[in-house]
Every structure is written in structure tokens, then in C-alpha cells.
């Protein structure tokens, strides 16, 4: 990766050679069509235990953005900032300006779609503003709030406004997702 690519927040990936895709012993990469694409740098993941430790120490290690919508009702990480997913794009400039020097964690219910998408929007805006910004400052909570809640629901200092009636147990599936979830079984 070149220094310019590191600053731009992307890595250039190239391929060249025949269509057969046979690589050589010197190069483990398959031969391709000479295509050049830019792959964006990615956010990192942080474990529920790391967020727990931050909450216990006063919440100074991370700024937590909770991007859940209706599934926010029933509990959240104390001190988190609620930015519903459908409002992320309209608020990303303001969020980056305010929190660009801090480590941020995006949280959705399962950590599969909304928080990664929001993290990438934030990261892209951050790198546009400051190409040298460390991408390690932008994180997603591994396993989402479901993982965090399943581990720490019994501690009111770690889960604010917990309402057990909003979660099906023992899986900790939010009631707004209970019907689609049960259809998968």
C-alpha cells in the first residue's frame, strides 16, 4: 500500500495477466484482467466486555452511537447517544466534526447491518475531512446490543432502562424482531 493510499483511506488492489486465473509461484495472487479497484479501509470491532469496562470507568474510552430505531426501547448502554439509523446520513457531518478525535462505537441490535453501515458512513466522512485519521477509532460492537444485553442485563449500571418484556428469552431477541425470528426456526 502506498503512502497516498494510506492517507486516502483506501488500498489499491490490482490484478493482471491472463483470464485463466493461474498465479505463479513467486506471486500467490491469481492473474486477472488488469483491473484496478479501490477498497475502502474498514472499521474495527470491539467486544461487549470492552464497552462494559468503558461504562464502568465512566464512559471515557468510547463515544457510543446507538443506531437502533423501535428496538431501542427495552434498554441501552448508559451514556450512549441515540442516532436512529435513518438519521445517520443527515447527521454524519455534525457527528464527525464533534467526535473526530475520539474513539466511537456504533451499536445496533445484532451488529450485522445498521451499525456497520453507519460506521462506514462515519468513517468515509472522517477520512474525507482528515485523510490521516486512524481508522481504528471507528468501531462496531461485536454481536450488537443483543450480545451486550445477554451478558450484562442484570446490572442496571451497565444497561439503562432495561425492560425484560421487550426481549424474548433466553435468546434476547427484541419483540419487534420476534415474529421474523420465530419464522426462521
Phi, psi and omega in degrees: 000133180282164178297322179296319179295322179297320179289326184281350180083019177218162178237133180273130178244129181236160174215145178209164177114207185277164180286344184298335178081016180273128179269177177251170179293327180288328184237114180288349179285138177290151176286146184224213185256012181078024181282148179229120178232157178254120181258119182294147172293156188247165172286172176250172176251150177229142183278155177305323181295327178290320177293320177303312180298322178295316178299316181295332181264012177105003175075022184273345183284325183229151162258121184259123175255117179263114185259015179287159179254248180299332181283004173288328180293126180122355177143152177202169179283126181304135179085356180291155179255122182276121175227090182309142186310319182290356178248000183298309183302319182284346181247356188297322179299314180296318180297315180296315180301318185281325189241014187299336181264007182243161176276127183244147178234127176261136184231131167231186186295312186246352178074022185252328187230297187293312182293318176298321179295316178295319179298319179293321177298316179296313182298316179299318179292319179300313182289333175292320179285320183219091183301341180266003181297136178290126181290343180292349178282347183252119187229161169238145177284117179299129180079357178064192182295333179302314179295314180300312182296318182298332181271327192234013185300334183282352183249108182297340177284341182255338178229110180278143174057035179295130177230104185298338180288349179268000184229135174275134183252152008270001185282343185059054173263130181294145183302331178291342178252359189298318181293309177299324180295314182293334179289338180281342184285000000 
